[in-house]
Amino acid sequence: MECPLSDKVIITCALTGVLAKKEQCPAIPYSPVEIAEEAKRAYEAGAAIVHIHARTPEGEACWEPAVFGEIRHEIEKRCPVILNFSSGGIGVPIEERTRHIIAHRPAIAALNMGSMNYAVYSSRQKKFYHDHVFANPFRDIEYCLRQIIEAGAKPELECFDTGHIANAEPFIDMGVLRTPAHFSLILGVLGGISTRPGNLAHMADNLPQGSHWEVIGIGRDQWRLIDEALELGGDIRVGLEDNFYLPDGEMARSNGDLVKAAVAKVKERGGRIASVGETKGILGLV
């Protein structure tokens, strides 16, 4: 007998991000073909959704619609996984960060729900890396939401702190954002909420009633946060954008390795993995 859809767990895989380089983890994909091969590995391991950033051949962040179009084409040749395009970026106008969403109409598109300091700190070196102000004023959030909706995509609301969750309320009131909304609760970025036990439950308690949500844990605490999310009834995201390491501390050789580890955690609790079709039903994707 099949479980009800609400009892099935959606796994998203964030394939590449924009910060990590091959020198840190050789499996990080840059080119459209590399990203598509990683998408196939993630899908075959159990991911229903892949979260996509684009890269230049040198591994820098890229927002060119043509590159996203090539990524989409290469993935669709290989597997039917659901595509989720990022609109995130620091120091890049929101208009530039949404052109690819309008051009290529993914099923889901992610946007950031608030401003924050954003940094990586090395306790060994006693210094900060990637030290930025990640600016997402309400006018940019509204513009991005409207572009995503115009493209026929479902907004994924990325929240790096509890206050970012509350930032959705004006857009629900305006009728720009339909409910039930789809939230990603992100823990572990310096400048946002930490991975301390209890913080995920606190964020989940602050969601609008009936919301769908997943956890995004940054770094090696990801696996504990996945356990917490499964206990709380949330969905989960893994991938080389967020964490290079498997639960045993070994560096992953592909995004597929990370998805396999996530699948094992779900099955240990007697859960079922949502298929692509089931995920579309759960999230109300067209």
C-alpha positions as CSV (number, residue, x, y, z in Angstrom):
1,M,0.0,0.0,0.0
2,E,1.3,3.5,-0.9
3,C,1.7,6.1,1.8
4,P,-0.4,9.3,1.5
5,L,1.5,12.1,-0.3
6,S,1.9,14.0,2.9
7,D,3.9,11.1,4.3
8,K,6.4,11.1,1.5
9,V,9.6,13.1,1.7
10,I,10.7,15.4,-1.2
11,I,14.5,15.5,-1.7
12,T,16.0,18.5,-3.5
13,C,19.6,18.5,-4.6
14,A,21.6,21.8,-4.9
15,L,24.1,20.9,-7.5
16,T,26.8,23.6,-7.6
17,G,26.0,26.9,-5.9
18,V,28.3,29.9,-6.8
19,L,31.0,30.0,-4.1
20,A,32.7,26.5,-3.9
21,K,35.4,25.6,-6.4
22,K,36.8,22.4,-7.8
23,E,40.0,23.0,-5.7
24,Q,37.8,22.6,-2.6
25,C,35.8,19.6,-4.0
26,P,36.6,18.1,-7.4
27,A,33.0,17.0,-8.0
28,I,31.7,20.6,-8.2
29,P,30.2,21.0,-11.7
30,Y,30.8,24.2,-13.8
31,S,29.8,23.5,-17.4
32,P,26.2,22.8,-18.5
33,V,27.1,19.3,-19.3
34,E,28.8,18.7,-16.0
35,I,25.8,20.2,-14.2
36,A,23.4,18.0,-16.2
37,E,25.5,14.9,-15.4
38,E,25.2,15.7,-11.7
39,A,21.5,16.3,-12.1
40,K,21.1,12.8,-13.6
41,R,23.1,11.3,-10.7
42,A,21.0,13.1,-8.1
43,Y,17.8,12.1,-9.9
44,E,18.8,8.4,-10.1
45,A,19.7,8.4,-6.4
46,G,16.3,9.7,-5.4
47,A,16.1,13.5,-5.8
48,A,12.9,14.9,-7.3
49,I,14.1,18.5,-7.7
50,V,17.5,20.0,-8.6
51,H,18.4,23.6,-7.6
52,I,20.5,25.2,-10.2
53,H,23.0,28.1,-10.4
54,A,25.0,28.7,-13.6
55,R,28.8,29.0,-13.8
56,T,31.3,30.4,-16.2
57,P,33.9,28.0,-17.5
58,E,36.2,29.3,-14.8
59,G,33.7,28.5,-12.1
60,E,32.4,32.1,-11.4
61,A,28.7,32.9,-11.0
62,C,26.8,33.5,-14.2
63,W,23.3,34.8,-14.8
64,E,23.2,34.6,-18.6
65,P,19.9,33.2,-19.9
66,A,21.7,31.4,-22.7
67,V,23.7,29.4,-20.2
68,F,20.6,28.5,-18.1
69,G,19.0,27.4,-21.4
70,E,21.8,25.1,-22.2
71,I,21.7,23.7,-18.7
72,R,18.0,23.0,-19.0
73,H,18.4,21.4,-22.4
74,E,21.2,19.1,-21.2
75,I,19.3,18.0,-18.1
76,E,16.1,17.4,-20.0
77,K,18.1,15.1,-22.4
78,R,19.1,13.0,-19.4
79,C,16.2,12.8,-16.9
80,P,12.8,14.3,-16.0
81,V,13.9,15.8,-12.7
82,I,12.1,19.1,-11.7
83,L,14.1,22.2,-12.3
84,N,14.5,24.9,-9.7
85,F,16.4,28.0,-10.9
86,S,18.1,30.4,-8.4
87,S,17.8,34.2,-8.5
88,G,20.3,34.7,-5.7
89,G,23.4,36.9,-6.1
90,I,25.4,39.6,-4.4
91,G,26.0,43.0,-6.1
92,V,24.0,42.0,-9.2
93,P,20.8,43.9,-10.0
94,I,17.6,41.9,-9.5
95,E,16.6,42.5,-13.1
96,E,19.7,40.7,-14.3
97,R,19.1,37.9,-11.8
98,T,15.7,37.1,-13.1
99,R,16.0,37.2,-16.9
100,H,16.7,33.5,-17.1
101,I,13.6,32.7,-15.2
102,I,11.4,34.6,-17.6
103,A,13.3,33.1,-20.6
104,H,13.2,29.5,-19.6
105,R,10.2,29.1,-17.2
106,P,11.4,26.5,-14.7
107,A,8.8,24.8,-12.5
108,I,10.3,26.4,-9.3
109,A,12.3,29.5,-8.8
110,A,14.1,30.5,-5.6
111,L,14.3,34.0,-4.1
112,N,15.8,35.4,-1.0
113,M,13.4,36.8,1.6
114,G,15.6,39.3,3.4
115,S,18.9,41.2,3.8
116,M,21.8,40.0,5.9
117,N,25.5,40.0,6.5
118,Y,26.9,37.0,4.6
119,A,30.3,35.6,5.3
120,V,32.5,32.6,5.8
121,Y,34.8,32.7,8.8
122,S,38.0,30.6,9.3
123,S,38.7,30.0,12.9
124,R,42.1,28.5,11.9
125,Q,43.1,31.6,9.9
126,K,41.2,34.0,12.2
127,K,39.8,35.9,9.2
128,F,36.6,36.3,7.1
129,Y,36.1,35.1,3.6
130,H,33.2,36.2,1.2
131,D,32.4,39.0,3.6
132,H,29.4,40.8,2.0
133,V,26.1,42.5,2.7
134,F,23.5,40.4,1.0
135,A,20.9,43.1,0.2
136,N,17.3,42.0,-0.6
137,P,15.0,45.0,0.0
138,F,11.3,44.6,-0.2
139,R,11.1,46.2,-3.6
140,D,13.5,43.6,-5.0
141,I,11.6,40.8,-3.3
142,E,8.4,42.0,-4.8
143,Y,10.0,42.4,-8.3
144,C,11.4,38.9,-8.1
145,L,8.1,37.4,-6.9
146,R,6.2,39.0,-9.8
147,Q,8.7,37.8,-12.3
148,I,8.6,34.3,-11.0
149,I,4.8,34.2,-11.1
150,E,4.8,35.7,-14.6
151,A,7.0,32.8,-15.7
152,G,4.5,30.3,-14.3
153,A,6.9,29.1,-11.7
154,K,6.3,28.3,-8.0
155,P,8.3,30.7,-5.7
156,E,10.7,29.0,-3.2
157,L,11.1,31.4,-0.3
158,E,14.6,31.1,1.0
159,C,14.8,32.3,4.7
160,F,18.1,32.6,6.4
161,D,16.6,33.7,9.7
162,T,13.2,33.8,11.4
163,G,12.6,37.4,10.4
164,H,12.8,36.5,6.8
165,I,9.8,34.2,7.3
166,A,7.7,37.2,8.5
167,N,8.8,39.1,5.4
168,A,6.4,36.9,3.3
169,E,3.4,38.2,5.2
170,P,3.0,41.6,3.3
171,F,3.1,39.8,0.0
172,I,0.4,37.3,1.1
173,D,-1.7,40.3,2.2
174,M,-1.1,42.0,-1.2
175,G,-2.2,38.9,-3.0
176,V,1.2,38.6,-4.8
177,L,2.1,35.4,-3.0
178,R,-0.4,32.6,-2.9
179,T,-0.8,30.2,-0.1
180,P,0.2,27.6,0.8
181,A,3.7,29.0,0.3
182,H,6.8,27.0,-0.2
183,F,9.6,27.9,2.2
184,S,13.3,26.8,2.6
185,L,14.7,27.2,6.1
186,I,18.4,27.8,5.8
187,L,20.6,27.4,8.9
188,G,24.4,27.7,9.2
189,V,25.3,30.8,7.1
190,L,27.3,33.2,9.2
191,G,25.0,36.3,9.4
192,G,21.9,34.2,9.5
193,I,20.5,31.7,12.1
194,S,22.9,29.1,13.4
195,T,22.5,25.3,13.3
196,R,22.1,25.2,17.1
197,P,19.5,22.5,18.2
198,G,16.1,24.0,18.5
199,N,16.5,26.7,15.9
200,L,14.9,24.7,13.1
201,A,11.9,23.9,15.2
202,H,11.6,27.6,16.1
203,M,11.7,28.6,12.4
204,A,9.1,25.9,11.6
205,D,6.8,27.2,14.4
206,N,6.9,30.6,12.7
207,L,5.7,29.5,9.3
208,P,2.2,30.5,8.1
209,Q,-0.3,27.8,8.7
210,G,-0.3,25.1,6.1
211,S,3.0,26.1,4.5
212,H,5.2,23.6,2.8
213,W,8.9,23.6,3.9
214,E,12.3,22.0,3.6
215,V,15.5,22.4,5.5
216,I,18.8,23.6,4.0
217,G,21.7,22.9,6.4
218,I,25.0,24.4,5.5
219,G,28.1,22.5,6.4
220,R,28.5,19.2,8.3
221,D,25.6,19.9,10.7
222,Q,23.4,19.3,7.7
223,W,22.9,15.6,8.6
224,R,21.7,16.4,12.1
225,L,19.4,19.1,10.7
226,I,18.0,16.5,8.2
227,D,17.2,14.3,11.2
228,E,15.4,17.2,12.9
229,A,13.5,18.1,9.8
230,L,12.3,14.5,9.3
231,E,11.1,14.5,12.9
232,L,9.2,17.7,12.4
233,G,7.6,16.6,9.1
234,G,9.7,18.7,6.7
235,D,11.4,17.9,3.5
236,I,15.1,18.0,2.9
237,R,17.8,19.4,0.6
238,V,21.3,18.1,0.1
239,G,24.0,18.8,-2.5
240,L,27.5,20.1,-3.1
241,E,26.3,23.7,-2.9
242,D,25.6,23.2,0.8
243,N,28.0,20.5,2.1
244,F,30.7,18.4,0.6
245,Y,30.8,15.6,3.2
246,L,28.9,12.4,3.8
247,P,27.6,11.5,7.3
248,D,30.8,9.4,7.9
249,G,33.0,12.5,7.2
250,E,34.2,11.3,3.7
251,M,34.0,13.8,0.9
252,A,31.3,13.1,-1.6
253,R,32.4,12.1,-5.1
254,S,29.1,13.4,-6.6
255,N,25.8,14.9,-5.7
256,G,24.4,11.4,-6.1
257,D,26.4,10.2,-3.1
258,L,24.8,12.9,-0.9
259,V,21.3,12.1,-2.2
260,K,21.8,8.4,-1.5
261,A,22.8,9.2,2.1
262,A,19.6,11.4,2.5
263,V,17.5,8.5,1.1
264,A,19.0,6.2,3.7
265,K,18.0,8.5,6.5
266,V,14.4,8.7,5.3
267,K,14.2,5.0,4.9
268,E,15.7,4.4,8.4
269,R,12.6,6.2,9.8
270,G,10.2,4.1,7.6
271,G,9.6,7.0,5.2
272,R,9.1,7.0,1.5
273,I,10.8,9.1,-1.1
274,A,8.5,11.3,-3.2
275,S,8.8,10.7,-7.0
276,V,8.8,13.5,-9.5
277,G,5.1,13.0,-10.2
278,E,4.2,12.9,-6.5
279,T,6.3,16.0,-5.8
280,K,4.4,17.9,-8.5
281,G,1.2,16.9,-6.7
282,I,2.4,17.9,-3.3
283,L,3.7,21.3,-4.4
284,G,0.9,22.0,-6.9
285,L,3.2,22.3,-9.9
286,V,1.6,22.7,-13.3
